[in-house]
Amino acid sequence: MISIDAFKQVELKVATIKSAEPHPNADKLMVLQIDLGTEQRQICAGIRNHYTPEELVGRQIVIVANLETAKLRGLESQGMLLAASDADRVIFLTPEKPVLPGSKVS
């Protein structure tokens, strides 16, 4: 269990996917260019076996925006996409209705 104060440190934001392509060095990763309203970022997400690039462009996702940058198979990932999984499906979290990129999730 974590405290509410620890949870409040996690910055969840809505981003719009501007482009998506398979990671050149990882079979399960997709490289996403995202719009957070005030900035553009790149994230690598393990959704390649569940979505095509064409299905992703223009969609809104929820990300952890204040996660330290990580290198995944040689490419920087500047956040983490939130998704649910069951059995053999991975479904990314998305707002019910479109919102401005960069909107905070609370």
KOLSEKOL-547429 format. One record per atom (N, C-alpha, C, O): residue number from 1; residue in three letters; z, y, x. Coordinates in steps of 0.05 Angstrom, whole numbers, plus 5000, padded with zeros to 4 digits. Layout:
<pt i="NUM" aa="ALA" Z="Z" Y="Y" X="X"/>
...
//
This chain:
<pt i="1" aa="MET" Z="5000" Y="4976" X="5017"/>
<pt i="1" aa="MET" Z="5000" Y="5000" X="5000"/>
<pt i="1" aa="MET" Z="5000" Y="5025" X="5018"/>
<pt i="1" aa="MET" Z="5013" Y="5026" X="5039"/>
<pt i="2" aa="ILE" Z="4985" Y="5045" X="5009"/>
<pt i="2" aa="ILE" Z="4985" Y="5070" X="5023"/>
<pt i="2" aa="ILE" Z="4997" Y="5091" X="5005"/>
<pt i="2" aa="ILE" Z="4997" Y="5088" X="4980"/>
<pt i="3" aa="SER" Z="5006" Y="5113" X="5016"/>
<pt i="3" aa="SER" Z="5017" Y="5134" X="5000"/>
<pt i="3" aa="SER" Z="4995" Y="5151" X="4988"/>
<pt i="3" aa="SER" Z="4972" Y="5150" X="4997"/>
<pt i="4" aa="ILE" Z="5002" Y="5166" X="4968"/>
<pt i="4" aa="ILE" Z="4982" Y="5184" X="4955"/>
<pt i="4" aa="ILE" Z="4973" Y="5205" X="4976"/>
<pt i="4" aa="ILE" Z="4950" Y="5214" X="4975"/>
<pt i="5" aa="ASP" Z="4991" Y="5213" X="4994"/>
<pt i="5" aa="ASP" Z="4984" Y="5232" X="5015"/>
<pt i="5" aa="ASP" Z="4963" Y="5221" X="5033"/>
<pt i="5" aa="ASP" Z="4945" Y="5235" X="5042"/>
<pt i="6" aa="ALA" Z="4965" Y="5195" X="5040"/>
<pt i="6" aa="ALA" Z="4945" Y="5182" X="5057"/>
<pt i="6" aa="ALA" Z="4919" Y="5181" X="5042"/>
<pt i="6" aa="ALA" Z="4898" Y="5186" X="5054"/>
<pt i="7" aa="PHE" Z="4919" Y="5174" X="5017"/>
<pt i="7" aa="PHE" Z="4895" Y="5173" X="5001"/>
<pt i="7" aa="PHE" Z="4881" Y="5200" X="4999"/>
<pt i="7" aa="PHE" Z="4856" Y="5201" X="5000"/>
<pt i="8" aa="LYS" Z="4897" Y="5221" X="4996"/>
<pt i="8" aa="LYS" Z="4885" Y="5248" X="4994"/>
<pt i="8" aa="LYS" Z="4870" Y="5256" X="5018"/>
<pt i="8" aa="LYS" Z="4854" Y="5275" X="5017"/>
<pt i="9" aa="GLN" Z="4874" Y="5243" X="5041"/>
<pt i="9" aa="GLN" Z="4860" Y="5250" X="5066"/>
<pt i="9" aa="GLN" Z="4831" Y="5240" X="5065"/>
<pt i="9" aa="GLN" Z="4815" Y="5249" X="5081"/>
<pt i="10" aa="VAL" Z="4825" Y="5221" X="5048"/>
<pt i="10" aa="VAL" Z="4798" Y="5210" X="5046"/>
<pt i="10" aa="VAL" Z="4781" Y="5229" X="5029"/>
<pt i="10" aa="VAL" Z="4787" Y="5235" X="5006"/>
<pt i="11" aa="GLU" Z="4758" Y="5238" X="5041"/>
<pt i="11" aa="GLU" Z="4740" Y="5257" X="5027"/>
<pt i="11" aa="GLU" Z="4717" Y="5241" X="5016"/>
<pt i="11" aa="GLU" Z="4699" Y="5232" X="5030"/>
<pt i="12" aa="LEU" Z="4717" Y="5238" X="4989"/>
<pt i="12" aa="LEU" Z="4695" Y="5225" X="4976"/>
<pt i="12" aa="LEU" Z="4676" Y="5246" X="4964"/>
<pt i="12" aa="LEU" Z="4685" Y="5264" X="4950"/>
<pt i="13" aa="LYS" Z="4650" Y="5243" X="4970"/>
<pt i="13" aa="LYS" Z="4631" Y="5263" X="4960"/>
<pt i="13" aa="LYS" Z="4606" Y="5249" X="4950"/>
<pt i="13" aa="LYS" Z="4600" Y="5226" X="4958"/>
<pt i="14" aa="VAL" Z="4592" Y="5263" X="4933"/>
<pt i="14" aa="VAL" Z="4566" Y="5253" X="4923"/>
<pt i="14" aa="VAL" Z="4544" Y="5263" X="4941"/>
<pt i="14" aa="VAL" Z="4544" Y="5287" X="4949"/>
<pt i="15" aa="ALA" Z="4526" Y="5246" X="4948"/>
<pt i="15" aa="ALA" Z="4503" Y="5253" X="4964"/>
<pt i="15" aa="ALA" Z="4477" Y="5243" X="4950"/>
<pt i="15" aa="ALA" Z="4478" Y="5224" X="4935"/>
<pt i="16" aa="THR" Z="4455" Y="5257" X="4956"/>
<pt i="16" aa="THR" Z="4429" Y="5248" X="4945"/>
<pt i="16" aa="THR" Z="4413" Y="5236" X="4969"/>
<pt i="16" aa="THR" Z="4411" Y="5248" X="4990"/>
<pt i="17" aa="ILE" Z="4402" Y="5213" X="4964"/>
<pt i="17" aa="ILE" Z="4386" Y="5200" X="4985"/>
<pt i="17" aa="ILE" Z="4359" Y="5213" X="4986"/>
<pt i="17" aa="ILE" Z="4344" Y="5213" X="4967"/>
<pt i="18" aa="LYS" Z="4352" Y="5223" X="5010"/>
<pt i="18" aa="LYS" Z="4326" Y="5237" X="5014"/>
<pt i="18" aa="LYS" Z="4305" Y="5217" X="5025"/>
<pt i="18" aa="LYS" Z="4282" Y="5220" X="5018"/>
<pt i="19" aa="SER" Z="4314" Y="5199" X="5042"/>
<pt i="19" aa="SER" Z="4295" Y="5178" X="5052"/>
<pt i="19" aa="SER" Z="4311" Y="5153" X="5059"/>
<pt i="19" aa="SER" Z="4336" Y="5155" X="5064"/>
<pt i="20" aa="ALA" Z="4297" Y="5131" X="5060"/>
<pt i="20" aa="ALA" Z="4310" Y="5105" X="5067"/>
<pt i="20" aa="ALA" Z="4290" Y="5088" X="5081"/>
<pt i="20" aa="ALA" Z="4266" Y="5087" X="5074"/>
<pt i="21" aa="GLU" Z="4299" Y="5075" X="5102"/>
<pt i="21" aa="GLU" Z="4282" Y="5056" X="5117"/>
<pt i="21" aa="GLU" Z="4299" Y="5034" X="5129"/>
<pt i="21" aa="GLU" Z="4323" Y="5038" X="5135"/>
<pt i="22" aa="PRO" Z="4287" Y="5011" X="5133"/>
<pt i="22" aa="PRO" Z="4302" Y="4989" X="5145"/>
<pt i="22" aa="PRO" Z="4311" Y="4996" X="5174"/>
<pt i="22" aa="PRO" Z="4296" Y="5009" X="5189"/>
<pt i="23" aa="HIS" Z="4335" Y="4988" X="5181"/>
<pt i="23" aa="HIS" Z="4344" Y="4993" X="5209"/>
<pt i="23" aa="HIS" Z="4327" Y="4976" X="5227"/>
<pt i="23" aa="HIS" Z="4323" Y="4952" X="5222"/>
<pt i="24" aa="PRO" Z="4317" Y="4987" X="5249"/>
<pt i="24" aa="PRO" Z="4299" Y="4972" X="5267"/>
<pt i="24" aa="PRO" Z="4313" Y="4949" X="5282"/>
<pt i="24" aa="PRO" Z="4299" Y="4931" X="5292"/>
<pt i="25" aa="ASN" Z="4340" Y="4950" X="5284"/>
<pt i="25" aa="ASN" Z="4354" Y="4930" X="5300"/>
<pt i="25" aa="ASN" Z="4375" Y="4914" X="5285"/>
<pt i="25" aa="ASN" Z="4392" Y="4901" X="5297"/>
<pt i="26" aa="ALA" Z="4374" Y="4914" X="5258"/>
<pt i="26" aa="ALA" Z="4394" Y="4900" X="5242"/>
<pt i="26" aa="ALA" Z="4381" Y="4891" X="5216"/>
<pt i="26" aa="ALA" Z="4370" Y="4907" X="5201"/>
<pt i="27" aa="ASP" Z="4383" Y="4866" X="5210"/>
<pt i="27" aa="ASP" Z="4370" Y="4854" X="5186"/>
<pt i="27" aa="ASP" Z="4383" Y="4863" X="5160"/>
<pt i="27" aa="ASP" Z="4370" Y="4864" X="5139"/>
<pt i="28" aa="LYS" Z="4409" Y="4870" X="5160"/>
<pt i="28" aa="LYS" Z="4423" Y="4877" X="5135"/>
<pt i="28" aa="LYS" Z="4426" Y="4907" X="5130"/>
<pt i="28" aa="LYS" Z="4434" Y="4915" X="5109"/>
<pt i="29" aa="LEU" Z="4420" Y="4923" X="5150"/>
<pt i="29" aa="LEU" Z="4425" Y="4952" X="5148"/>
<pt i="29" aa="LEU" Z="4400" Y="4968" X="5139"/>
<pt i="29" aa="LEU" Z="4378" Y="4962" X="5147"/>
<pt i="30" aa="MET" Z="4406" Y="4988" X="5123"/>
<pt i="30" aa="MET" Z="4386" Y="5008" X="5115"/>
<pt i="30" aa="MET" Z="4395" Y="5035" X="5126"/>
<pt i="30" aa="MET" Z="4419" Y="5041" X="5125"/>
<pt i="31" aa="VAL" Z="4376" Y="5050" X="5137"/>
<pt i="31" aa="VAL" Z="4382" Y="5076" X="5148"/>
<pt i="31" aa="VAL" Z="4375" Y="5097" X="5126"/>
<pt i="31" aa="VAL" Z="4352" Y="5099" X="5118"/>
<pt i="32" aa="LEU" Z="4395" Y="5112" X="5118"/>
<pt i="32" aa="LEU" Z="4391" Y="5132" X="5097"/>
<pt i="32" aa="LEU" Z="4394" Y="5160" X="5107"/>
<pt i="32" aa="LEU" Z="4413" Y="5166" X="5122"/>
<pt i="33" aa="GLN" Z="4376" Y="5178" X="5100"/>
<pt i="33" aa="GLN" Z="4379" Y="5206" X="5105"/>
<pt i="33" aa="GLN" Z="4389" Y="5218" X="5079"/>
<pt i="33" aa="GLN" Z="4376" Y="5215" X="5058"/>
<pt i="34" aa="ILE" Z="4412" Y="5231" X="5080"/>
<pt i="34" aa="ILE" Z="4425" Y="5241" X="5055"/>
<pt i="34" aa="ILE" Z="4429" Y="5271" X="5055"/>
<pt i="34" aa="ILE" Z="4431" Y="5283" X="5077"/>
<pt i="35" aa="ASP" Z="4430" Y="5282" X="5031"/>
<pt i="35" aa="ASP" Z="4435" Y="5310" X="5027"/>
<pt i="35" aa="ASP" Z="4463" Y="5313" X="5016"/>
<pt i="35" aa="ASP" Z="4469" Y="5302" X="4994"/>
<pt i="36" aa="LEU" Z="4480" Y="5328" X="5030"/>
<pt i="36" aa="LEU" Z="4508" Y="5333" X="5021"/>
<pt i="36" aa="LEU" Z="4511" Y="5362" X="5011"/>
<pt i="36" aa="LEU" Z="4533" Y="5373" X="5011"/>
<pt i="37" aa="GLY" Z="4489" Y="5374" X="5004"/>
<pt i="37" aa="GLY" Z="4490" Y="5402" X="4994"/>
<pt i="37" aa="GLY" Z="4489" Y="5422" X="5017"/>
<pt i="37" aa="GLY" Z="4470" Y="5437" X="5019"/>
<pt i="38" aa="THR" Z="4509" Y="5422" X="5034"/>
<pt i="38" aa="THR" Z="4510" Y="5442" X="5056"/>
<pt i="38" aa="THR" Z="4500" Y="5430" X="5082"/>
<pt i="38" aa="THR" Z="4497" Y="5444" X="5102"/>
<pt i="39" aa="GLU" Z="4495" Y="5404" X="5082"/>
<pt i="39" aa="GLU" Z="4485" Y="5391" X="5107"/>
<pt i="39" aa="GLU" Z="4470" Y="5365" X="5100"/>
<pt i="39" aa="GLU" Z="4473" Y="5353" X="5079"/>
<pt i="40" aa="GLN" Z="4454" Y="5357" X="5119"/>
<pt i="40" aa="GLN" Z="4439" Y="5332" X="5118"/>
<pt i="40" aa="GLN" Z="4453" Y="5313" X="5138"/>
<pt i="40" aa="GLN" Z="4462" Y="5322" X="5159"/>
<pt i="41" aa="ARG" Z="4455" Y="5288" X="5131"/>
<pt i="41" aa="ARG" Z="4467" Y="5268" X="5148"/>
<pt i="41" aa="ARG" Z="4451" Y="5242" X="5148"/>
<pt i="41" aa="ARG" Z="4434" Y="5238" X="5131"/>
<pt i="42" aa="GLN" Z="4457" Y="5225" X="5167"/>
<pt i="42" aa="GLN" Z="4446" Y="5198" X="5168"/>
<pt i="42" aa="GLN" Z="4469" Y="5178" X="5165"/>
<pt i="42" aa="GLN" Z="4489" Y="5181" X="5179"/>
<pt i="43" aa="ILE" Z="4465" Y="5158" X="5148"/>
<pt i="43" aa="ILE" Z="4484" Y="5137" X="5146"/>
<pt i="43" aa="ILE" Z="4470" Y="5110" X="5147"/>
<pt i="43" aa="ILE" Z="4447" Y="5108" X="5138"/>
<pt i="44" aa="CYS" Z="4483" Y="5090" X="5158"/>
<pt i="44" aa="CYS" Z="4472" Y="5063" X="5158"/>
<pt i="44" aa="CYS" Z="4489" Y="5047" X="5139"/>
<pt i="44" aa="CYS" Z="4514" Y="5047" X="5141"/>
<pt i="45" aa="ALA" Z="4476" Y="5033" X="5121"/>
<pt i="45" aa="ALA" Z="4491" Y="5018" X="5100"/>
<pt i="45" aa="ALA" Z="4480" Y="4989" X="5098"/>
<pt i="45" aa="ALA" Z="4456" Y="4985" X="5101"/>
<pt i="46" aa="GLY" Z="4498" Y="4971" X="5093"/>
<pt i="46" aa="GLY" Z="4491" Y="4943" X="5092"/>
<pt i="46" aa="GLY" Z="4479" Y="4935" X="5065"/>
<pt i="46" aa="GLY" Z="4490" Y="4917" X="5052"/>
<pt i="47" aa="ILE" Z="4458" Y="4948" X="5056"/>
<pt i="47" aa="ILE" Z="4447" Y="4943" X="5030"/>
<pt i="47" aa="ILE" Z="4417" Y="4935" X="5031"/>
<pt i="47" aa="ILE" Z="4404" Y="4933" X="5010"/>
<pt i="48" aa="ARG" Z="4408" Y="4929" X="5055"/>
<pt i="48" aa="ARG" Z="4379" Y="4923" X="5058"/>
<pt i="48" aa="ARG" Z="4370" Y="4898" X="5042"/>
<pt i="48" aa="ARG" Z="4347" Y="4898" X="5033"/>
<pt i="49" aa="ASN" Z="4387" Y="4879" X="5039"/>
<pt i="49" aa="ASN" Z="4380" Y="4855" X="5025"/>
<pt i="49" aa="ASN" Z="4382" Y="4858" X="4994"/>
<pt i="49" aa="ASN" Z="4376" Y="4840" X="4979"/>
<pt i="50" aa="HIS" Z="4390" Y="4882" X="4985"/>
<pt i="50" aa="HIS" Z="4395" Y="4886" X="4957"/>
<pt i="50" aa="HIS" Z="4378" Y="4909" X="4945"/>
<pt i="50" aa="HIS" Z="4375" Y="4910" X="4921"/>
<pt i="51" aa="TYR" Z="4367" Y="4926" X="4962"/>
<pt i="51" aa="TYR" Z="4351" Y="4949" X="4953"/>
<pt i="51" aa="TYR" Z="4327" Y="4953" X="4971"/>
<pt i="51" aa="TYR" Z="4328" Y="4947" X="4995"/>
<pt i="52" aa="THR" Z="4305" Y="4962" X="4959"/>
<pt i="52" aa="THR" Z="4282" Y="4971" X="4975"/>
<pt i="52" aa="THR" Z="4285" Y="5000" X="4980"/>
<pt i="52" aa="THR" Z="4299" Y="5014" X="4965"/>
<pt i="53" aa="PRO" Z="4272" Y="5011" X="5001"/>
<pt i="53" aa="PRO" Z="4273" Y="5040" X="5005"/>
<pt i="53" aa="PRO" Z="4264" Y="5055" X="4981"/>
<pt i="53" aa="PRO" Z="4275" Y="5076" X="4974"/>
<pt i="54" aa="GLU" Z="4243" Y="5046" X="4967"/>
<pt i="54" aa="GLU" Z="4232" Y="5060" X="4944"/>
<pt i="54" aa="GLU" Z="4253" Y="5062" X="4921"/>
<pt i="54" aa="GLU" Z="4253" Y="5081" X="4906"/>
<pt i="55" aa="GLU" Z="4270" Y="5042" X="4918"/>
<pt i="55" aa="GLU" Z="4291" Y="5043" X="4898"/>
<pt i="55" aa="GLU" Z="4313" Y="5063" X="4904"/>
<pt i="55" aa="GLU" Z="4327" Y="5072" X="4885"/>
<pt i="56" aa="LEU" Z="4315" Y="5071" X="4929"/>
<pt i="56" aa="LEU" Z="4338" Y="5087" X="4937"/>
<pt i="56" aa="LEU" Z="4332" Y="5117" X="4937"/>
<pt i="56" aa="LEU" Z="4349" Y="5133" X="4930"/>
<pt i="57" aa="VAL" Z="4308" Y="5125" X="4944"/>
<pt i="57" aa="VAL" Z="4301" Y="5153" X="4947"/>
<pt i="57" aa="VAL" Z="4305" Y="5168" X="4920"/>
<pt i="57" aa="VAL" Z="4295" Y="5160" X="4900"/>
<pt i="58" aa="GLY" Z="4320" Y="5190" X="4922"/>
<pt i="58" aa="GLY" Z="4326" Y="5206" X="4898"/>
<pt i="58" aa="GLY" Z="4351" Y="5198" X="4884"/>
<pt i="58" aa="GLY" Z="4361" Y="5213" X="4867"/>
<pt i="59" aa="ARG" Z="4363" Y="5175" X="4890"/>
<pt i="59" aa="ARG" Z="4387" Y="5166" X="4877"/>
<pt i="59" aa="ARG" Z="4412" Y="5180" X="4889"/>
<pt i="59" aa="ARG" Z="4411" Y="5189" X="4912"/>
<pt i="60" aa="GLN" Z="4432" Y="5182" X="4873"/>
<pt i="60" aa="GLN" Z="4458" Y="5194" X="4882"/>
<pt i="60" aa="GLN" Z="4477" Y="5171" X="4888"/>
<pt i="60" aa="GLN" Z="4478" Y="5151" X="4874"/>
<pt i="61" aa="ILE" Z="4492" Y="5175" X="4910"/>
<pt i="61" aa="ILE" Z="4512" Y="5155" X="4919"/>
<pt i="61" aa="ILE" Z="4538" Y="5169" X="4924"/>
<pt i="61" aa="ILE" Z="4539" Y="5194" X="4926"/>
<pt i="62" aa="VAL" Z="4559" Y="5154" X="4926"/>
<pt i="62" aa="VAL" Z="4586" Y="5164" X="4934"/>
<pt i="62" aa="VAL" Z="4591" Y="5155" X="4963"/>
<pt i="62" aa="VAL" Z="4587" Y="5131" X="4969"/>
<pt i="63" aa="ILE" Z="4599" Y="5174" X="4980"/>
<pt i="63" aa="ILE" Z="4604" Y="5167" X="5008"/>
<pt i="63" aa="ILE" Z="4632" Y="5177" X="5016"/>
<pt i="63" aa="ILE" Z="4643" Y="5195" X="5004"/>
<pt i="64" aa="VAL" Z="4643" Y="5164" X="5037"/>
<pt i="64" aa="VAL" Z="4666" Y="5174" X="5051"/>
<pt i="64" aa="VAL" Z="4655" Y="5194" X="5071"/>
<pt i="64" aa="VAL" Z="4642" Y="5186" X="5091"/>
<pt i="65" aa="ALA" Z="4660" Y="5219" X="5067"/>
<pt i="65" aa="ALA" Z="4648" Y="5241" X="5083"/>
<pt i="65" aa="ALA" Z="4663" Y="5247" X="5108"/>
<pt i="65" aa="ALA" Z="4651" Y="5259" X="5127"/>
<pt i="66" aa="ASN" Z="4688" Y="5241" X="5110"/>
<pt i="66" aa="ASN" Z="4704" Y="5249" X="5133"/>
<pt i="66" aa="ASN" Z="4711" Y="5226" X="5152"/>
<pt i="66" aa="ASN" Z="4731" Y="5226" X="5165"/>
<pt i="67" aa="LEU" Z="4693" Y="5205" X="5152"/>
<pt i="67" aa="LEU" Z="4696" Y="5183" X="5170"/>
<pt i="67" aa="LEU" Z="4685" Y="5190" X="5197"/>
<pt i="67" aa="LEU" Z="4664" Y="5203" X="5198"/>
<pt i="68" aa="GLU" Z="4697" Y="5181" X="5218"/>
<pt i="68" aa="GLU" Z="4687" Y="5186" X="5245"/>
<pt i="68" aa="GLU" Z="4659" Y="5174" X="5247"/>
<pt i="68" aa="GLU" Z="4653" Y="5152" X="5236"/>
<pt i="69" aa="THR" Z="4641" Y="5188" X="5262"/>
<pt i="69" aa="THR" Z="4614" Y="5178" X="5267"/>
<pt i="69" aa="THR" Z="4616" Y="5151" X="5282"/>
<pt i="69" aa="THR" Z="4632" Y="5149" X="5301"/>
<pt i="70" aa="ALA" Z="4599" Y="5132" X="5274"/>
<pt i="70" aa="ALA" Z="4599" Y="5106" X="5287"/>
<pt i="70" aa="ALA" Z="4570" Y="5100" X="5296"/>
<pt i="70" aa="ALA" Z="4551" Y="5109" X="5283"/>
<pt i="71" aa="LYS" Z="4567" Y="5084" X="5317"/>
<pt i="71" aa="LYS" Z="4541" Y="5075" X="5325"/>
<pt i="71" aa="LYS" Z="4538" Y="5046" X="5314"/>
<pt i="71" aa="LYS" Z="4554" Y="5029" X="5321"/>
<pt i="72" aa="LEU" Z="4517" Y="5042" X="5298"/>
<pt i="72" aa="LEU" Z="4512" Y="5015" X="5287"/>
<pt i="72" aa="LEU" Z="4485" Y="5006" X="5298"/>
<pt i="72" aa="LEU" Z="4464" Y="5015" X="5289"/>
<pt i="73" aa="ARG" Z="4486" Y="4987" X="5316"/>
<pt i="73" aa="ARG" Z="4462" Y="4976" X="5328"/>
<pt i="73" aa="ARG" Z="4444" Y="4998" X="5340"/>
<pt i="73" aa="ARG" Z="4420" Y="4997" X="5338"/>
<pt i="74" aa="GLY" Z="4457" Y="5018" X="5353"/>
<pt i="74" aa="GLY" Z="4443" Y="5039" X="5367"/>
<pt i="74" aa="GLY" Z="4438" Y="5064" X="5351"/>
<pt i="74" aa="GLY" Z="4429" Y="5084" X="5363"/>
<pt i="75" aa="LEU" Z="4443" Y="5064" X="5325"/>
<pt i="75" aa="LEU" Z="4438" Y="5089" X="5309"/>
<pt i="75" aa="LEU" Z="4464" Y="5100" X="5298"/>
<pt i="75" aa="LEU" Z="4483" Y="5084" X="5292"/>
<pt i="76" aa="GLU" Z="4466" Y="5126" X="5297"/>
<pt i="76" aa="GLU" Z="4490" Y="5139" X="5287"/>
<pt i="76" aa="GLU" Z="4492" Y="5136" X="5257"/>
<pt i="76" aa="GLU" Z="4473" Y="5138" X="5242"/>
<pt i="77" aa="SER" Z="4517" Y="5131" X="5248"/>
<pt i="77" aa="SER" Z="4523" Y="5131" X="5219"/>
<pt i="77" aa="SER" Z="4545" Y="5152" X="5215"/>
<pt i="77" aa="SER" Z="4567" Y="5149" X="5226"/>
<pt i="78" aa="GLN" Z="4539" Y="5172" X="5199"/>
<pt i="78" aa="GLN" Z="4557" Y="5195" X="5195"/>
<pt i="78" aa="GLN" Z="4570" Y="5194" X="5167"/>
<pt i="78" aa="GLN" Z="4570" Y="5214" X="5152"/>
<pt i="79" aa="GLY" Z="4581" Y="5171" X="5160"/>
<pt i="79" aa="GLY" Z="4594" Y="5168" X="5134"/>
<pt i="79" aa="GLY" Z="4592" Y="5139" X="5126"/>
<pt i="79" aa="GLY" Z="4580" Y="5122" X="5140"/>
<pt i="80" aa="MET" Z="4603" Y="5133" X="5102"/>
<pt i="80" aa="MET" Z="4602" Y="5105" X="5092"/>
<pt i="80" aa="MET" Z="4596" Y="5106" X="5062"/>
<pt i="80" aa="MET" Z="4609" Y="5120" X="5047"/>
<pt i="81" aa="LEU" Z="4576" Y="5091" X="5054"/>
<pt i="81" aa="LEU" Z="4568" Y="5089" X="5026"/>
<pt i="81" aa="LEU" Z="4589" Y="5070" X="5012"/>
<pt i="81" aa="LEU" Z="4597" Y="5050" X="5024"/>
<pt i="82" aa="LEU" Z="4597" Y="5077" X="4988"/>
<pt i="82" aa="LEU" Z="4615" Y="5060" X="4973"/>
<pt i="82" aa="LEU" Z="4599" Y="5042" X="4955"/>
<pt i="82" aa="LEU" Z="4581" Y="5051" X="4941"/>
<pt i="83" aa="ALA" Z="4606" Y="5017" X="4954"/>
<pt i="83" aa="ALA" Z="4592" Y="4997" X="4938"/>
<pt i="83" aa="ALA" Z="4612" Y="4976" X="4928"/>
<pt i="83" aa="ALA" Z="4633" Y="4972" X="4940"/>
<pt i="84" aa="ALA" Z="4604" Y="4964" X="4906"/>
<pt i="84" aa="ALA" Z="4619" Y="4941" X="4895"/>
<pt i="84" aa="ALA" Z="4603" Y="4916" X="4900"/>
<pt i="84" aa="ALA" Z="4578" Y="4917" X="4901"/>
<pt i="85" aa="SER" Z="4617" Y="4893" X="4904"/>
<pt i="85" aa="SER" Z="4602" Y="4868" X="4908"/>
<pt i="85" aa="SER" Z="4615" Y="4846" X="4892"/>
<pt i="85" aa="SER" Z="4640" Y="4845" X="4888"/>
<pt i="86" aa="ASP" Z="4598" Y="4828" X="4882"/>
<pt i="86" aa="ASP" Z="4608" Y="4804" X="4869"/>
<pt i="86" aa="ASP" Z="4587" Y="4782" X="4874"/>
<pt i="86" aa="ASP" Z="4563" Y="4788" X="4875"/>
<pt i="87" aa="ALA" Z="4596" Y="4758" X="4878"/>
<pt i="87" aa="ALA" Z="4578" Y="4736" X="4884"/>
<pt i="87" aa="ALA" Z="4559" Y="4744" X="4906"/>
<pt i="87" aa="ALA" Z="4567" Y="4747" X="4929"/>
<pt i="88" aa="ASP" Z="4534" Y="4747" X="4899"/>
<pt i="88" aa="ASP" Z="4514" Y="4754" X="4919"/>
<pt i="88" aa="ASP" Z="4500" Y="4781" X="4914"/>
<pt i="88" aa="ASP" Z="4478" Y="4786" X="4923"/>
<pt i="89" aa="ARG" Z="4514" Y="4799" X="4898"/>
<pt i="89" aa="ARG" Z="4503" Y="4826" X="4893"/>
<pt i="89" aa="ARG" Z="4519" Y="4847" X="4906"/>
<pt i="89" aa="ARG" Z="4543" Y="4844" X="4909"/>
<pt i="90" aa="VAL" Z="4506" Y="4869" X="4914"/>
<pt i="90" aa="VAL" Z="4519" Y="4893" X="4924"/>
<pt i="90" aa="VAL" Z="4507" Y="4916" X="4908"/>
<pt i="90" aa="VAL" Z="4483" Y="4920" X="4907"/>
<pt i="91" aa="ILE" Z="4525" Y="4931" X="4894"/>
<pt i="91" aa="ILE" Z="4517" Y="4953" X="4877"/>
<pt i="91" aa="ILE" Z="4531" Y="4978" X="4886"/>
<pt i="91" aa="ILE" Z="4555" Y="4979" X="4887"/>
<pt i="92" aa="PHE" Z="4515" Y="4998" X="4895"/>
<pt i="92" aa="PHE" Z="4528" Y="5023" X="4904"/>
<pt i="92" aa="PHE" Z="4538" Y="5039" X="4881"/>
<pt i="92" aa="PHE" Z="4528" Y="5038" X="4859"/>
<pt i="93" aa="LEU" Z="4560" Y="5054" X="4886"/>
<pt i="93" aa="LEU" Z="4572" Y="5071" X="4866"/>
<pt i="93" aa="LEU" Z="4556" Y="5096" X="4863"/>
<pt i="93" aa="LEU" Z="4547" Y="5108" X="4883"/>
<pt i="94" aa="THR" Z="4553" Y="5105" X="4838"/>
<pt i="94" aa="THR" Z="4537" Y="5129" X="4832"/>
<pt i="94" aa="THR" Z="4550" Y="5144" X="4809"/>
<pt i="94" aa="THR" Z="4563" Y="5131" X="4792"/>
<pt i="95" aa="PRO" Z="4547" Y="5170" X="4808"/>
<pt i="95" aa="PRO" Z="4558" Y="5184" X="4785"/>
<pt i="95" aa="PRO" Z="4543" Y="5177" X="4759"/>
<pt i="95" aa="PRO" Z="4520" Y="5170" X="4760"/>
<pt i="96" aa="GLU" Z="4557" Y="5179" X="4737"/>
<pt i="96" aa="GLU" Z="4545" Y="5172" X="4711"/>
<pt i="96" aa="GLU" Z="4522" Y="5191" X="4705"/>
<pt i="96" aa="GLU" Z="4501" Y="5183" X="4693"/>
<pt i="97" aa="LYS" Z="4525" Y="5217" X="4712"/>
<pt i="97" aa="LYS" Z="4504" Y="5237" X="4707"/>
<pt i="97" aa="LYS" Z="4499" Y="5251" X="4734"/>
<pt i="97" aa="LYS" Z="4517" Y="5252" X="4751"/>
<pt i="98" aa="PRO" Z="4476" Y="5263" X="4738"/>
<pt i="98" aa="PRO" Z="4470" Y="5277" X="4763"/>
<pt i="98" aa="PRO" Z="4489" Y="5301" X="4767"/>
<pt i="98" aa="PRO" Z="4496" Y="5315" X="4748"/>
<pt i="99" aa="VAL" Z="4498" Y="5304" X="4792"/>
<pt i="99" aa="VAL" Z="4515" Y="5327" X="4799"/>
<pt i="99" aa="VAL" Z="4503" Y="5339" X="4824"/>
<pt i="99" aa="VAL" Z="4485" Y="5327" X="4837"/>
<pt i="100" aa="LEU" Z="4513" Y="5362" X="4832"/>
<pt i="100" aa="LEU" Z="4503" Y="5375" X="4856"/>
<pt i="100" aa="LEU" Z="4511" Y="5359" X="4880"/>
<pt i="100" aa="LEU" Z="4534" Y="5349" X="4882"/>
<pt i="101" aa="PRO" Z="4493" Y="5356" X="4900"/>
<pt i="101" aa="PRO" Z="4500" Y="5342" X="4925"/>
<pt i="101" aa="PRO" Z="4524" Y="5356" X="4938"/>
<pt i="101" aa="PRO" Z="4525" Y="5381" X="4939"/>
<pt i="102" aa="GLY" Z="4542" Y="5341" X="4948"/>
<pt i="102" aa="GLY" Z="4566" Y="5352" X="4961"/>
<pt i="102" aa="GLY" Z="4590" Y="5354" X="4941"/>
<pt i="102" aa="GLY" Z="4612" Y="5360" X="4950"/>
<pt i="103" aa="SER" Z="4585" Y="5348" X="4916"/>
<pt i="103" aa="SER" Z="4607" Y="5349" X="4896"/>
<pt i="103" aa="SER" Z="4629" Y="5330" X="4905"/>
<pt i="103" aa="SER" Z="4623" Y="5307" X="4913"/>
<pt i="104" aa="LYS" Z="4654" Y="5338" X="4902"/>
<pt i="104" aa="LYS" Z="4677" Y="5321" X="4909"/>
<pt i="104" aa="LYS" Z="4682" Y="5301" X="4887"/>
<pt i="104" aa="LYS" Z="4680" Y="5307" X="4864"/>
<pt i="105" aa="VAL" Z="4690" Y="5277" X="4896"/>
<pt i="105" aa="VAL" Z="4699" Y="5256" X="4877"/>
<pt i="105" aa="VAL" Z="4729" Y="5256" X="4878"/>
<pt i="105" aa="VAL" Z="4741" Y="5254" X="4900"/>
<pt i="106" aa="SER" Z="4741" Y="5257" X="4855"/>
<pt i="106" aa="SER" Z="4771" Y="5256" X="4854"/>
<pt i="106" aa="SER" Z="4781" Y="5238" X="4833"/>
<pt i="106" aa="SER" Z="4805" Y="5235" X="4829"/>
//
